[in-house]
């Protein structure tokens, strides 16, 4: 149990650190350990019959009690009862009881630390998986009856001196009709291996949740599904008595756990899909930040087979290399007016503004319709010292009014608006200027096809740059010299 808590603590601490959460892992693991022990013990006490306890005092007729109490028989009876109760209390912990108590404690801690219920459960799932796996080694070395049925497989094991011995007249082997010296399935080893694999999978999923948005609840849903399914399957070769629909208690609740995991996954993903993509990324950035760069998370495309060579701040902002390219273009063509659609958190706006500052001239007009996102971007502009070069507007790109000639247009708003934005601003674009459309890779067909359609109509000339998410560089045909 101690090693299980240590393993869980190390995993939980690592998860908290990589998510950069302001949570004290010592407090969490201590509370989880106490909850697990108490819950596991209470469930075991309820689940295990008290068939060895002597309730002589309670079973005697009321008329006999005075004489019984006057003798020393009551002391012997009470002593026997107390010893048996202590032995019964000391033995065994029920996995499901600790599981339920642990979840309840996590929800309490999540409320205390102001972390969403599902997110808190996601954080603790890898630690629970590895802690459960290591804890099963205790079942193995104690021979407490968590092993499986008799087997002739070469890796079968015997527990002649276990808490629940396999040998002897009343041993497991004889009860199952096998020779007294038989071997049994070492199911704790099976569960240890499966638990480690589940931990490895959930740990990788946690890394995915940090690099790009993942629906809260997906990791805990997968944990419930995988661990419940593993427990359900291993119970087929365990010696636990069948009490519910031909299943053991653990098997029945393992099945319930797997079903609960499916339900959590269904509702978590449905809720995530219904969320506005911009707000989804905003929530992710708010939780994990985007000051440090990480490998690009978008998948490979025919034109860009190695996206991992690029870097990103978040999944909504352009790749770091593209941002540097935007700044380089700004210092190269010296625009007087830059128009950007889709400010988001203002990272690309700052790169443009830094180029304008280096030039010593120009202005960037950037627009963002979402009030919460716009407020975050405005805070960034105020703190950057580049406010002089930025005209930030909380409005839709198609409602933005611009006076004068646009030397550089960067479209990075909703995918379905990019073509409309180019058509909207095209009359004001400098024929010698540039039009840039982000998210134009072959997996973003909306923007790519829109750019090619505009080219077929003879409105612009297009170059498709092979970046991970794709970038269109175009120029207006009319009036070009």
Secondary structure, DSSP 8 states (H G I E B T S, - for coil): -HHHHHHHHHHHHHHHHHHT----HHHHHHHHHHHHHHHHHHHHHHHS--TT---HHHHS-GGGHHHHHHSTHHHHHHHHHHHHHHHHHHS---HHHHHHHHHHHHHHHHHHTT--HHHHHHHHHHHHHHHHHHHHHHHHHHT-S-SB-EE-STT-B--TTSTT-SSSTTSHHHHTTS-TT-EE--HHHHHHHHHHHHHHHHHHHHHHHHHS---TTHHHHHHHHHHHHHHHHHGGGB-----BTTB-HHHHHHHHHHHHHHHHHHHHHHHHHHS-HHHHHHHHHHHH-SSS-EE--S---SS-S-GGGSEES-SSS--HHHHHHHHHHHHHH--SEEEEE--TTSHHHHHHHHHHHHHT--EEEEE---HHHHHHHHHHHHHHT-GGGEEEE-S-GGG----S-EEEEEE-S-GGGHHHHHHHHGGGEEEEEEEEEES-STT-HHHHHHHHHHHHTTSEEEEEE--SS-EEEEEE-TT--
